[in-house]
Amino acid sequence: MDIKQFIKLHREDWKQLENYIRLISKSRKNVTSKNIAEFDRLYQKASQHLSYSQTYFPNEDVTFYINELVGKSHNLLYKNQVTSGKQIRDFFSKRFIGLLLEQWKFIVVSALLFFAGGLAGFLAVADDPLHIYSILPADISQGVDPERLGEGHDSIDSSLMSAEIMTNNIQVAILAFASGITFGILTIYLLVFNGLLVGALAGLFWHYGMTYEFWAYIVPHGMIELTAIFIAGGAGLIMGYRLFVPGPYSRIYQLKYHGKRSVLLFLGTVPLFVIAGIIEGFITPAAISLEAKYIVAGITVIGMIAYIALGKVLLDQKKSKVSLDS
């Protein structure tokens, strides 16, 4: 659309936002749930308009006008807020859960890509374990010995191991997320390839009749770790899809808008990787029974389900409150 159409289409939203800025700034009595909800909605729309205007009309007056409007709105919205425990709590209890529920399809696709690779790796190695050398990197395949599973943990520095694992897993997630810029192609490759590696190892231990033992050393940390990787991969797929199918907007605009949402989605996985790293460094190698390791895995799954369920309840309560105030 040209600049005249752009202004005509969104002018009323900008005027309404200006009115809310004046209304909320005038008196604290006007800071109601209804006003804040509508103000936030208009602010989010204006932010999108600013991104579009900066892309297509960078030197026009309307861009400077919207930029000033968004700046005023941001200052008003956050003037009494600082980076605090409340903001962090609100993000992980509501905003992050909201993004998960909105983008669940991409996360599911991310998981399916991983499992497709896992199935291929399992089938390739289950009947002929020698295929493991064709799939796994040499430095990994040469050190894999089903008969020595669980040995050598007494000499492990758990603190150092935990830190290294967290760093490595977060790096993998960052790569899967950032690869969305390649139209999601590299993200797909990383998900399938990592699934292939896990599946190949599972096939090797299945061949030697040690499936129960193998998964006992994987699932305690793996349930959280894989969930985080699926979310990060889903964030990358969101960007890739929007770049590949931009719709009525430009690819640059889609990258700016959905890139921000993907970043927030990815940031929400960081605590998951921290928890997974702690479990993998301290609990997975611990001298406890295999059954206890499976119990730990079950607890992590219940914890994640409870976290998402509680977040959904809080979101529904927030929506209900806004609805009643209106």
Phi and psi restraints in degrees (value plus and minus 20) as a CYANA .aco file:
   2 ASP   PHI    -107.0   -67.0
   2 ASP   PSI     156.4   196.4
   3 ILE   PHI     -86.4   -46.4
   3 ILE   PSI     -53.9   -13.9
   4 LYS   PHI     -86.3   -46.3
   4 LYS   PSI     -62.2   -22.2
   5 GLN   PHI     -85.1   -45.1
   5 GLN   PSI     -59.6   -19.6
   6 PHE   PHI     -81.3   -41.3
   6 PHE   PSI     -66.9   -26.9
   7 ILE   PHI     -86.7   -46.7
   7 ILE   PSI     -63.9   -23.9
   8 LYS   PHI     -82.9   -42.9
   8 LYS   PSI     -56.7   -16.7
   9 LEU   PHI     -91.2   -51.2
   9 LEU   PSI     -54.2   -14.2
  10 HIS   PHI    -135.6   -95.6
  10 HIS   PSI     -19.4    20.6
  11 ARG   PHI     -78.6   -38.6
  11 ARG   PSI     -61.6   -21.6
  12 GLU   PHI     -84.3   -44.3
  12 GLU   PSI     -57.4   -17.4
  13 ASP   PHI     -82.6   -42.6
  13 ASP   PSI     -60.2   -20.2
  14 TRP   PHI     -86.6   -46.6
  14 TRP   PSI     -60.2   -20.2
  15 LYS   PHI     -84.6   -44.6
  15 LYS   PSI     -61.8   -21.8
  16 GLN   PHI     -82.5   -42.5
  16 GLN   PSI     -59.9   -19.9
  17 LEU   PHI     -84.8   -44.8
  17 LEU   PSI     -60.8   -20.8
  18 GLU   PHI     -79.5   -39.5
  18 GLU   PSI     -61.9   -21.9
  19 ASN   PHI     -83.2   -43.2
  19 ASN   PSI     -60.7   -20.7
  20 TYR   PHI     -88.6   -48.6
  20 TYR   PSI     -54.8   -14.8
  21 ILE   PHI     -80.7   -40.7
  21 ILE   PSI     -65.8   -25.8
  22 ARG   PHI     -86.2   -46.2
  22 ARG   PSI     -61.3   -21.3
  23 LEU   PHI     -84.7   -44.7
  23 LEU   PSI     -67.5   -27.5
  24 ILE   PHI     -92.3   -52.3
  24 ILE   PSI     -53.6   -13.6
  25 SER   PHI     -91.4   -51.4
  25 SER   PSI     -45.7    -5.7
  26 LYS   PHI     -88.6   -48.6
  26 LYS   PSI     -64.2   -24.2
  27 SER   PHI    -174.9  -134.9
  27 SER   PSI     125.4   165.4
  28 ARG   PHI     -87.8   -47.8
  28 ARG   PSI     -39.8     0.2
  29 LYS   PHI     -85.2   -45.2
  29 LYS   PSI     -42.3    -2.3
  30 ASN   PHI    -104.8   -64.8
  30 ASN   PSI     -23.5    16.5
  31 VAL   PHI    -104.8   -64.8
  31 VAL   PSI      56.3    96.3
  32 THR   PHI    -123.5   -83.5
  32 THR   PSI     145.3   185.3
  33 SER   PHI     -80.2   -40.2
  33 SER   PSI     -60.4   -20.4
  34 LYS   PHI     -83.8   -43.8
  34 LYS   PSI     -67.3   -27.3
  35 ASN   PHI     -85.3   -45.3
  35 ASN   PSI     -61.7   -21.7
  36 ILE   PHI     -85.1   -45.1
  36 ILE   PSI     -61.4   -21.4
  37 ALA   PHI     -83.1   -43.1
  37 ALA   PSI     -64.4   -24.4
  38 GLU   PHI     -89.3   -49.3
  38 GLU   PSI     -60.0   -20.0
  39 PHE   PHI     -81.3   -41.3
  39 PHE   PSI     -63.7   -23.7
  40 ASP   PHI     -84.7   -44.7
  40 ASP   PSI     -59.4   -19.4
  41 ARG   PHI     -81.3   -41.3
  41 ARG   PSI     -65.7   -25.7
  42 LEU   PHI     -88.5   -48.5
  42 LEU   PSI     -55.2   -15.2
  43 TYR   PHI     -84.5   -44.5
  43 TYR   PSI     -62.9   -22.9
  44 GLN   PHI     -83.6   -43.6
  44 GLN   PSI     -60.7   -20.7
  45 LYS   PHI     -85.0   -45.0
  45 LYS   PSI     -63.0   -23.0
  46 ALA   PHI     -83.2   -43.2
  46 ALA   PSI     -55.1   -15.1
  47 SER   PHI     -83.6   -43.6
  47 SER   PSI     -60.3   -20.3
  48 GLN   PHI     -85.4   -45.4
  48 GLN   PSI     -61.8   -21.8
  49 HIS   PHI     -82.5   -42.5
  49 HIS   PSI     -58.2   -18.2
  50 LEU   PHI     -83.8   -43.8
  50 LEU   PSI     -63.6   -23.6
  51 SER   PHI     -80.4   -40.4
  51 SER   PSI     -62.7   -22.7
  52 TYR   PHI     -86.8   -46.8
  52 TYR   PSI     -64.6   -24.6
  53 SER   PHI     -85.9   -45.9
  53 SER   PSI     -58.8   -18.8
  54 GLN   PHI     -84.8   -44.8
  54 GLN   PSI     -48.3    -8.3
  55 THR   PHI     -97.7   -57.7
  55 THR   PSI     -64.3   -24.3
  56 TYR   PHI    -122.8   -82.8
  56 TYR   PSI     -46.1    -6.1
  57 PHE   PHI    -151.6  -111.6
  57 PHE   PSI      37.6    77.6
  58 PRO   PHI     -82.2   -42.2
  58 PRO   PSI     -48.5    -8.5
  59 ASN   PHI    -129.1   -89.1
  59 ASN   PSI      -8.9    31.1
  60 GLU   PHI    -109.0   -69.0
  60 GLU   PSI     134.8   174.8
  61 ASP   PHI     -80.3   -40.3
  61 ASP   PSI     -53.1   -13.1
  62 VAL   PHI     -82.7   -42.7
  62 VAL   PSI     -52.2   -12.2
  63 THR   PHI     -87.3   -47.3
  63 THR   PSI     -61.8   -21.8
  64 PHE   PHI     -87.8   -47.8
  64 PHE   PSI     -54.4   -14.4
  65 TYR   PHI     -85.4   -45.4
  65 TYR   PSI     -68.3   -28.3
  66 ILE   PHI     -85.9   -45.9
  66 ILE   PSI     -57.7   -17.7
  67 ASN   PHI     -80.7   -40.7
  67 ASN   PSI     -62.8   -22.8
  68 GLU   PHI     -86.7   -46.7
  68 GLU   PSI     -59.6   -19.6
  69 LEU   PHI     -84.2   -44.2
  69 LEU   PSI     -64.3   -24.3
  70 VAL   PHI     -85.3   -45.3
  70 VAL   PSI     -59.1   -19.1
  71 GLY   PHI     -82.2   -42.2
  71 GLY   PSI     -64.2   -24.2
  72 LYS   PHI     -83.0   -43.0
  72 LYS   PSI     -62.2   -22.2
  73 SER   PHI     -83.8   -43.8
  73 SER   PSI     -63.1   -23.1
  74 HIS   PHI     -83.0   -43.0
  74 HIS   PSI     -65.3   -25.3
  75 ASN   PHI     -83.2   -43.2
  75 ASN   PSI     -58.4   -18.4
  76 LEU   PHI     -90.0   -50.0
  76 LEU   PSI     -60.0   -20.0
  77 LEU   PHI     -87.9   -47.9
  77 LEU   PSI     -55.1   -15.1
  78 TYR   PHI    -135.1   -95.1
  78 TYR   PSI      -8.2    31.8
  79 LYS   PHI     -84.4   -44.4
  79 LYS   PSI     -50.3   -10.3
  80 ASN   PHI    -121.5   -81.5
  80 ASN   PSI      -7.1    32.9
  81 GLN   PHI    -137.8   -97.8
  81 GLN   PSI     128.1   168.1
  82 VAL   PHI    -151.4  -111.4
  82 VAL   PSI     148.1   188.1
  83 THR   PHI     -87.6   -47.6
  83 THR   PSI      82.1   122.1
  84 SER   PHI    -151.9  -111.9
  84 SER   PSI     155.4   195.4
  85 GLY   PHI     -81.5   -41.5
  85 GLY   PSI     -53.3   -13.3
  86 LYS   PHI     -84.6   -44.6
  86 LYS   PSI     -64.8   -24.8
  87 GLN   PHI     -83.2   -43.2
  87 GLN   PSI     -62.9   -22.9
  88 ILE   PHI     -84.0   -44.0
  88 ILE   PSI     -62.2   -22.2
  89 ARG   PHI     -83.6   -43.6
  89 ARG   PSI     -62.5   -22.5
  90 ASP   PHI     -84.1   -44.1
  90 ASP   PSI     -57.0   -17.0
  91 PHE   PHI     -84.8   -44.8
  91 PHE   PSI     -69.6   -29.6
  92 PHE   PHI     -97.9   -57.9
  92 PHE   PSI     -42.5    -2.5
  93 SER   PHI    -110.2   -70.2
  93 SER   PSI     -43.3    -3.3
  94 LYS   PHI    -150.1  -110.1
  94 LYS   PSI     -79.3   -39.3
  95 ARG   PHI     -81.4   -41.4
  95 ARG   PSI     -67.3   -27.3
  96 PHE   PHI     -85.2   -45.2
  96 PHE   PSI     -62.9   -22.9
  97 ILE   PHI     -82.7   -42.7
  97 ILE   PSI     -60.4   -20.4
  98 GLY   PHI     -79.7   -39.7
  98 GLY   PSI     -62.1   -22.1
  99 LEU   PHI     -85.9   -45.9
  99 LEU   PSI     -59.4   -19.4
 100 LEU   PHI     -80.2   -40.2
 100 LEU   PSI     -64.7   -24.7
 101 LEU   PHI     -89.9   -49.9
 101 LEU   PSI     -52.2   -12.2
 102 GLU   PHI     -92.8   -52.8
 102 GLU   PSI     -58.8   -18.8
 103 GLN   PHI    -128.5   -88.5
 103 GLN   PSI       4.4    44.4
 104 TRP   PHI     -80.9   -40.9
 104 TRP   PSI     -50.9   -10.9
 105 LYS   PHI     -82.6   -42.6
 105 LYS   PSI     -61.0   -21.0
 106 PHE   PHI     -88.1   -48.1
 106 PHE   PSI     -55.6   -15.6
 107 ILE   PHI     -87.5   -47.5
 107 ILE   PSI     -60.0   -20.0
 108 VAL   PHI     -84.5   -44.5
 108 VAL   PSI     -62.4   -22.4
 109 VAL   PHI     -81.4   -41.4
 109 VAL   PSI     -60.6   -20.6
 110 SER   PHI     -78.7   -38.7
 110 SER   PSI     -64.8   -24.8
 111 ALA   PHI     -85.8   -45.8
 111 ALA   PSI     -60.7   -20.7
 112 LEU   PHI     -84.3   -44.3
 112 LEU   PSI     -57.3   -17.3
 113 LEU   PHI     -83.8   -43.8
 113 LEU   PSI     -62.1   -22.1
 114 PHE   PHI     -83.1   -43.1
 114 PHE   PSI     -66.6   -26.6
 115 PHE   PHI     -88.5   -48.5
 115 PHE   PSI     -50.7   -10.7
 116 ALA   PHI     -84.1   -44.1
 116 ALA   PSI     -64.1   -24.1
 117 GLY   PHI     -84.1   -44.1
 117 GLY   PSI     -59.8   -19.8
 118 GLY   PHI     -82.6   -42.6
 118 GLY   PSI     -61.9   -21.9
 119 LEU   PHI     -84.3   -44.3
 119 LEU   PSI     -61.9   -21.9
 120 ALA   PHI     -82.5   -42.5
 120 ALA   PSI     -63.2   -23.2
 121 GLY   PHI     -85.4   -45.4
 121 GLY   PSI     -60.7   -20.7
 122 PHE   PHI     -83.4   -43.4
 122 PHE   PSI     -68.3   -28.3
 123 LEU   PHI     -84.7   -44.7
 123 LEU   PSI     -52.7   -12.7
 124 ALA   PHI     -90.5   -50.5
 124 ALA   PSI     -50.2   -10.2
 125 VAL   PHI    -125.0   -85.0
 125 VAL   PSI     -44.7    -4.7
 126 ALA   PHI     -77.4   -37.4
 126 ALA   PSI     -62.3   -22.3
 127 ASP   PHI    -104.3   -64.3
 127 ASP   PSI     -49.9    -9.9
 128 ASP   PHI    -156.8  -116.8
 128 ASP   PSI      77.1   117.1
 129 PRO   PHI     -82.9   -42.9
 129 PRO   PSI     -37.0     3.0
 130 LEU   PHI     -85.6   -45.6
 130 LEU   PSI     -40.8    -0.8
 131 HIS   PHI     -85.1   -45.1
 131 HIS   PSI     -36.0     4.0
 132 ILE   PHI     -78.7   -38.7
 132 ILE   PSI     -51.6   -11.6
 133 TYR   PHI     -94.2   -54.2
 133 TYR   PSI     -38.9     1.1
 134 SER   PHI    -106.8   -66.8
 134 SER   PSI     -38.7     1.3
 135 ILE   PHI    -122.4   -82.4
 135 ILE   PSI     -70.8   -30.8
 136 LEU   PHI    -100.3   -60.3
 136 LEU   PSI     126.7   166.7
 137 PRO   PHI     -77.7   -37.7
 137 PRO   PSI     130.3   170.3
 138 ALA   PHI     -77.4   -37.4
 138 ALA   PSI     -59.6   -19.6
 139 ASP   PHI     -88.5   -48.5
 139 ASP   PSI     -40.4    -0.4
 140 ILE   PHI    -112.4   -72.4
 140 ILE   PSI     -68.5   -28.5
 141 SER   PHI     -82.2   -42.2
 141 SER   PSI     -54.4   -14.4
 142 GLN   PHI     -90.2   -50.2
 142 GLN   PSI     -42.0    -2.0
 143 GLY   PHI    -118.0   -78.0
 143 GLY   PSI     -18.6    21.4
 144 VAL   PHI    -107.4   -67.4
 144 VAL   PSI     100.1   140.1
 145 ASP   PHI    -162.5  -122.5
 145 ASP   PSI      84.9   124.9
 146 PRO   PHI     -73.9   -33.9
 146 PRO   PSI     -53.3   -13.3
 147 GLU   PHI     -91.3   -51.3
 147 GLU   PSI     -34.4     5.6
 148 ARG   PHI    -130.9   -90.9
 148 ARG   PSI      -2.9    37.1
 149 LEU   PHI     -79.3   -39.3
 149 LEU   PSI     106.1   146.1
 150 GLY   PHI      71.9   111.9
 150 GLY   PSI     -26.0    14.0
 151 GLU   PHI    -100.4   -60.4
 151 GLU   PSI     135.2   175.2
 152 GLY   PHI      64.3   104.3
 152 GLY   PSI     -15.2    24.8
 153 HIS   PHI     -93.0   -53.0
 153 HIS   PSI     -39.6     0.4
 154 ASP   PHI     -85.1   -45.1
 154 ASP   PSI     -44.3    -4.3
 155 SER   PHI    -115.5   -75.5
 155 SER   PSI     -15.0    25.0
 156 ILE   PHI    -104.4   -64.4
 156 ILE   PSI     113.9   153.9
 157 ASP   PHI    -105.2   -65.2
 157 ASP   PSI      79.8   119.8
 158 SER   PHI     -81.3   -41.3
 158 SER   PSI     -58.9   -18.9
 159 SER   PHI     -82.4   -42.4
 159 SER   PSI     -66.4   -26.4
 160 LEU   PHI     -86.7   -46.7
 160 LEU   PSI     -62.4   -22.4
 161 MET   PHI     -82.2   -42.2
 161 MET   PSI     -63.0   -23.0
 162 SER   PHI     -80.5   -40.5
 162 SER   PSI     -64.9   -24.9
 163 ALA   PHI     -83.9   -43.9
 163 ALA   PSI     -62.0   -22.0
 164 GLU   PHI     -85.3   -45.3
 164 GLU   PSI     -60.6   -20.6
 165 ILE   PHI     -85.5   -45.5
 165 ILE   PSI     -65.1   -25.1
 166 MET   PHI     -79.0   -39.0
 166 MET   PSI     -65.6   -25.6
 167 THR   PHI     -82.2   -42.2
 167 THR   PSI     -66.2   -26.2
 168 ASN   PHI     -83.2   -43.2
 168 ASN   PSI     -65.4   -25.4
 169 ASN   PHI     -86.3   -46.3
 169 ASN   PSI     -59.6   -19.6
 170 ILE   PHI     -85.9   -45.9
 170 ILE   PSI     -56.9   -16.9
 171 GLN   PHI     -83.7   -43.7
 171 GLN   PSI     -61.2   -21.2
 172 VAL   PHI     -81.6   -41.6
 172 VAL   PSI     -64.5   -24.5
 173 ALA   PHI     -84.8   -44.8
 173 ALA   PSI     -61.2   -21.2
 174 ILE   PHI     -80.5   -40.5
 174 ILE   PSI     -63.3   -23.3
 175 LEU   PHI     -84.3   -44.3
 175 LEU   PSI     -63.6   -23.6
 176 ALA   PHI     -83.8   -43.8
 176 ALA   PSI     -60.0   -20.0
 177 PHE   PHI     -89.2   -49.2
 177 PHE   PSI     -70.7   -30.7
 178 ALA   PHI     -86.6   -46.6
 178 ALA   PSI     -44.3    -4.3
 179 SER   PHI     -89.0   -49.0
 179 SER   PSI     -26.9    13.1
 180 GLY   PHI     -79.8   -39.8
 180 GLY   PSI     -44.1    -4.1
 181 ILE   PHI     -85.6   -45.6
 181 ILE   PSI     -37.8     2.2
 182 THR   PHI    -109.7   -69.7
 182 THR   PSI       9.8    49.8
 183 PHE   PHI      44.9    84.9
 183 PHE   PSI       0.9    40.9
 184 GLY   PHI      63.3   103.3
 184 GLY   PSI     -22.8    17.2
 185 ILE   PHI     -83.9   -43.9
 185 ILE   PSI     -68.3   -28.3
 186 LEU   PHI     -88.5   -48.5
 186 LEU   PSI     -53.8   -13.8
 187 THR   PHI     -81.1   -41.1
 187 THR   PSI     -65.3   -25.3
 188 ILE   PHI     -80.0   -40.0
 188 ILE   PSI     -64.3   -24.3
 189 TYR   PHI     -80.7   -40.7
 189 TYR   PSI     -65.5   -25.5
 190 LEU   PHI     -83.8   -43.8
 190 LEU   PSI     -61.3   -21.3
 191 LEU   PHI     -85.3   -45.3
 191 LEU   PSI     -66.9   -26.9
 192 VAL   PHI     -85.5   -45.5
 192 VAL   PSI     -62.5   -22.5
 193 PHE   PHI     -85.4   -45.4
 193 PHE   PSI     -64.0   -24.0
 194 ASN   PHI     -86.6   -46.6
 194 ASN   PSI     -54.3   -14.3
 195 GLY   PHI     -85.6   -45.6
 195 GLY   PSI     -58.2   -18.2
 196 LEU   PHI     -80.4   -40.4
 196 LEU   PSI     -62.4   -22.4
 197 LEU   PHI     -83.6   -43.6
 197 LEU   PSI     -67.5   -27.5
 198 VAL   PHI     -84.4   -44.4
 198 VAL   PSI     -62.8   -22.8
 199 GLY   PHI     -83.5   -43.5
 199 GLY   PSI     -58.2   -18.2
 200 ALA   PHI     -84.4   -44.4
 200 ALA   PSI     -63.0   -23.0
 201 LEU   PHI     -84.4   -44.4
 201 LEU   PSI     -60.7   -20.7
 202 ALA   PHI     -82.5   -42.5
 202 ALA   PSI     -59.5   -19.5
 203 GLY   PHI     -85.5   -45.5
 203 GLY   PSI     -57.3   -17.3
 204 LEU   PHI     -83.9   -43.9
 204 LEU   PSI     -68.2   -28.2
 205 PHE   PHI     -91.1   -51.1
 205 PHE   PSI     -50.1   -10.1
 206 TRP   PHI     -84.5   -44.5
 206 TRP   PSI     -60.4   -20.4
 207 HIS   PHI     -79.6   -39.6
 207 HIS   PSI     -55.2   -15.2
 208 TYR   PHI    -114.7   -74.7
 208 TYR   PSI      -9.1    30.9
 209 GLY   PHI      49.5    89.5
 209 GLY   PSI      11.6    51.6
 210 MET   PHI    -143.9  -103.9
 210 MET   PSI      13.1    53.1
 211 THR   PHI     -81.8   -41.8
 211 THR   PSI     -64.3   -24.3
 212 TYR   PHI     -80.6   -40.6
 212 TYR   PSI     -64.4   -24.4
 213 GLU   PHI     -87.0   -47.0
 213 GLU   PSI     -61.5   -21.5
 214 PHE   PHI     -80.1   -40.1
 214 PHE   PSI     -71.4   -31.4
 215 TRP   PHI     -89.9   -49.9
 215 TRP   PSI     -42.8    -2.8
 216 ALA   PHI     -84.1   -44.1
 216 ALA   PSI     -47.8    -7.8
 217 TYR   PHI    -113.2   -73.2
 217 TYR   PSI     -21.4    18.6
 218 ILE   PHI    -128.8   -88.8
 218 ILE   PSI     -68.0   -28.0
 219 VAL   PHI     -89.7   -49.7
 219 VAL   PSI     -47.4    -7.4
 220 PRO   PHI     -75.2   -35.2
 220 PRO   PSI     -66.3   -26.3
 221 HIS   PHI    -117.0   -77.0
 221 HIS   PSI     -44.2    -4.2
 222 GLY   PHI     -87.1   -47.1
 222 GLY   PSI     -51.6   -11.6
 223 MET   PHI     -82.8   -42.8
 223 MET   PSI     -63.8   -23.8
 224 ILE   PHI     -94.1   -54.1
 224 ILE   PSI     -63.8   -23.8
 225 GLU   PHI     -81.1   -41.1
 225 GLU   PSI     -66.6   -26.6
 226 LEU   PHI     -87.8   -47.8
 226 LEU   PSI     -57.9   -17.9
 227 THR   PHI     -78.7   -38.7
 227 THR   PSI     -64.5   -24.5
 228 ALA   PHI     -84.2   -44.2
 228 ALA   PSI     -60.4   -20.4
 229 ILE   PHI     -86.2   -46.2
 229 ILE   PSI     -59.2   -19.2
 230 PHE   PHI     -83.1   -43.1
 230 PHE   PSI     -59.7   -19.7
 231 ILE   PHI     -86.3   -46.3
 231 ILE   PSI     -65.7   -25.7
 232 ALA   PHI     -83.2   -43.2
 232 ALA   PSI     -61.8   -21.8
 233 GLY   PHI     -83.8   -43.8
 233 GLY   PSI     -59.5   -19.5
 234 GLY   PHI     -82.3   -42.3
 234 GLY   PSI     -58.0   -18.0
 235 ALA   PHI     -82.3   -42.3
 235 ALA   PSI     -59.6   -19.6
 236 GLY   PHI     -87.3   -47.3
 236 GLY   PSI     -58.2   -18.2
 237 LEU   PHI     -87.0   -47.0
 237 LEU   PSI     -52.9   -12.9
 238 ILE   PHI     -79.8   -39.8
 238 ILE   PSI     -69.9   -29.9
 239 MET   PHI     -81.7   -41.7
 239 MET   PSI     -64.4   -24.4
 240 GLY   PHI     -80.9   -40.9
 240 GLY   PSI     -63.0   -23.0
 241 TYR   PHI     -85.2   -45.2
 241 TYR   PSI     -64.4   -24.4
 242 ARG   PHI     -87.3   -47.3
 242 ARG   PSI     -49.4    -9.4
 243 LEU   PHI     -94.7   -54.7
 243 LEU   PSI     -56.4   -16.4
 244 PHE   PHI     -96.8   -56.8
 244 PHE   PSI     -57.0   -17.0
 245 VAL   PHI    -145.5  -105.5
 245 VAL   PSI      59.2    99.2
 246 PRO   PHI     -93.2   -53.2
 246 PRO   PSI     -36.0     4.0
 247 GLY   PHI      51.0    91.0
 247 GLY   PSI    -164.3  -124.3
 248 PRO   PHI     -94.5   -54.5
 248 PRO   PSI     -31.0     9.0
 249 TYR   PHI    -122.4   -82.4
 249 TYR   PSI     147.0   187.0
 250 SER   PHI     -97.0   -57.0
 250 SER   PSI     141.7   181.7
 251 ARG   PHI     -86.0   -46.0
 251 ARG   PSI     -53.6   -13.6
 252 ILE   PHI     -84.9   -44.9
 252 ILE   PSI     -62.1   -22.1
 253 TYR   PHI     -85.1   -45.1
 253 TYR   PSI     -65.4   -25.4
 254 GLN   PHI     -82.1   -42.1
 254 GLN   PSI     -57.5   -17.5
 255 LEU   PHI     -85.0   -45.0
 255 LEU   PSI     -62.1   -22.1
 256 LYS   PHI     -85.4   -45.4
 256 LYS   PSI     -67.6   -27.6
 257 TYR   PHI     -91.9   -51.9
 257 TYR   PSI     -74.8   -34.8
 258 HIS   PHI     -96.7   -56.7
 258 HIS   PSI     -41.7    -1.7
 259 GLY   PHI     -82.8   -42.8
 259 GLY   PSI     -59.5   -19.5
 260 LYS   PHI     -83.7   -43.7
 260 LYS   PSI     -63.5   -23.5
 261 ARG   PHI     -86.3   -46.3
 261 ARG   PSI     -57.7   -17.7
 262 SER   PHI     -86.7   -46.7
 262 SER   PSI     -57.5   -17.5
 263 VAL   PHI     -81.8   -41.8
 263 VAL   PSI     -64.6   -24.6
 264 LEU   PHI     -82.7   -42.7
 264 LEU   PSI     -60.5   -20.5
 265 LEU   PHI     -83.2   -43.2
 265 LEU   PSI     -61.7   -21.7
 266 PHE   PHI     -86.7   -46.7
 266 PHE   PSI     -62.8   -22.8
 267 LEU   PHI     -79.7   -39.7
 267 LEU   PSI     -51.3   -11.3
 268 GLY   PHI     -86.1   -46.1
 268 GLY   PSI     -36.6     3.4
 269 THR   PHI    -105.4   -65.4
 269 THR   PSI     -35.3     4.7
 270 VAL   PHI     -77.1   -37.1
 270 VAL   PSI     -67.7   -27.7
 271 PRO   PHI     -80.7   -40.7
 271 PRO   PSI     -52.1   -12.1
 272 LEU   PHI     -83.7   -43.7
 272 LEU   PSI     -61.6   -21.6
 273 PHE   PHI     -87.1   -47.1
 273 PHE   PSI     -55.6   -15.6
 274 VAL   PHI     -83.5   -43.5
 274 VAL   PSI     -66.8   -26.8
 275 ILE   PHI     -83.1   -43.1
 275 ILE   PSI     -64.4   -24.4
 276 ALA   PHI     -82.1   -42.1
 276 ALA   PSI     -59.9   -19.9
 277 GLY   PHI     -84.7   -44.7
 277 GLY   PSI     -59.3   -19.3
 278 ILE   PHI     -84.9   -44.9
 278 ILE   PSI     -64.5   -24.5
 279 ILE   PHI     -83.5   -43.5
 279 ILE   PSI     -64.0   -24.0
 280 GLU   PHI     -88.1   -48.1
 280 GLU   PSI     -49.7    -9.7
 281 GLY   PHI    -104.1   -64.1
 281 GLY   PSI     -50.4   -10.4
 282 PHE   PHI    -134.0   -94.0
 282 PHE   PSI     -55.6   -15.6
 283 ILE   PHI    -117.5   -77.5
 283 ILE   PSI     -66.5   -26.5
 284 THR   PHI     -74.8   -34.8
 284 THR   PSI     -66.7   -26.7
 285 PRO   PHI    -104.8   -64.8
 285 PRO   PSI     -19.2    20.8
 286 ALA   PHI     -87.3   -47.3
 286 ALA   PSI     132.7   172.7
 287 ALA   PHI    -101.5   -61.5
 287 ALA   PSI      45.7    85.7
 288 ILE   PHI    -140.8  -100.8
 288 ILE   PSI     146.0   186.0
 289 SER   PHI     -86.7   -46.7
 289 SER   PSI     138.2   178.2
 290 LEU   PHI     -82.7   -42.7
 290 LEU   PSI     -55.7   -15.7
 291 GLU   PHI     -82.0   -42.0
 291 GLU   PSI     -59.5   -19.5
 292 ALA   PHI     -83.6   -43.6
 292 ALA   PSI     -55.7   -15.7
 293 LYS   PHI     -85.3   -45.3
 293 LYS   PSI     -60.3   -20.3
 294 TYR   PHI     -86.7   -46.7
 294 TYR   PSI     -54.9   -14.9
 295 ILE   PHI     -83.2   -43.2
 295 ILE   PSI     -61.6   -21.6
 296 VAL   PHI     -79.9   -39.9
 296 VAL   PSI     -63.0   -23.0
 297 ALA   PHI     -80.9   -40.9
 297 ALA   PSI     -62.6   -22.6
 298 GLY   PHI     -82.6   -42.6
 298 GLY   PSI     -58.7   -18.7
 299 ILE   PHI     -84.9   -44.9
 299 ILE   PSI     -60.3   -20.3
 300 THR   PHI     -84.5   -44.5
 300 THR   PSI     -59.1   -19.1
 301 VAL   PHI     -85.4   -45.4
 301 VAL   PSI     -66.3   -26.3
 302 ILE   PHI     -80.5   -40.5
 302 ILE   PSI     -60.4   -20.4
 303 GLY   PHI     -82.3   -42.3
 303 GLY   PSI     -63.0   -23.0
 304 MET   PHI     -86.9   -46.9
 304 MET   PSI     -61.1   -21.1
 305 ILE   PHI     -84.0   -44.0
 305 ILE   PSI     -63.4   -23.4
 306 ALA   PHI     -83.3   -43.3
 306 ALA   PSI     -59.9   -19.9
 307 TYR   PHI     -81.3   -41.3
 307 TYR   PSI     -67.3   -27.3
 308 ILE   PHI     -87.7   -47.7
 308 ILE   PSI     -61.5   -21.5
 309 ALA   PHI     -83.0   -43.0
 309 ALA   PSI     -63.7   -23.7
 310 LEU   PHI     -84.7   -44.7
 310 LEU   PSI     -61.1   -21.1
 311 GLY   PHI     -81.7   -41.7
 311 GLY   PSI     -58.9   -18.9
 312 LYS   PHI     -86.1   -46.1
 312 LYS   PSI     -59.6   -19.6
 313 VAL   PHI     -81.4   -41.4
 313 VAL   PSI     -64.5   -24.5
 314 LEU   PHI     -83.8   -43.8
 314 LEU   PSI     -59.6   -19.6
 315 LEU   PHI     -83.9   -43.9
 315 LEU   PSI     -63.9   -23.9
 316 ASP   PHI     -83.6   -43.6
 316 ASP   PSI     -58.7   -18.7
 317 GLN   PHI     -84.3   -44.3
 317 GLN   PSI     -59.8   -19.8
 318 LYS   PHI     -84.4   -44.4
 318 LYS   PSI     -62.9   -22.9
 319 LYS   PHI     -85.3   -45.3
 319 LYS   PSI     -60.2   -20.2
 320 SER   PHI     -84.3   -44.3
 320 SER   PSI     -59.6   -19.6
 321 LYS   PHI     -84.0   -44.0
 321 LYS   PSI     -63.9   -23.9
 322 VAL   PHI     -83.6   -43.6
 322 VAL   PSI     -59.0   -19.0
 323 SER   PHI     -84.9   -44.9
 323 SER   PSI     -61.6   -21.6
 324 LEU   PHI     -87.6   -47.6
 324 LEU   PSI     -58.5   -18.5
 325 ASP   PHI     -86.2   -46.2
 325 ASP   PSI     -49.4    -9.4
